[in-house]
Amino acid sequence: MATNVQIMCINKTNRLSRHERISHVGGTNADGSRWKLTEDAAIAGIRADTWKFWTAGGGKSTWVIIMKHPIRDYLKTEADTTTQDNLLSLPECP
């Protein structure tokens, strides 16, 4: 059974571009230490049922899913009530 994990930060290949892809996702463990995964590792973890990621934005939480793409799959959030892109609006991971 997958462990629910909150994504709290991201790294993008070009932080200023709204169209560049996410390279890493990260967050904080229960003990306060930080974790960080490549997007490919996060996708593999979802597919293996190791992790189920979620994030918060606009006062709401939403699940992170894999978006199938002919060239390369990527992470995105399920549709929710905010028009803001939940993942892309997260702060930069250290």
Beta strands, then each sheet from edge to edge (+ up, - down):
strand 1: 3-6
strand 2: 9-12
strand 3: 22-28
strand 4: 34-38
strand 5: 51-57
strand 6: 60-67
strand 7: 74-77
sheet 1: 1+ 5+ 6- 7+
sheet 2: 2+ 3- 4+
end
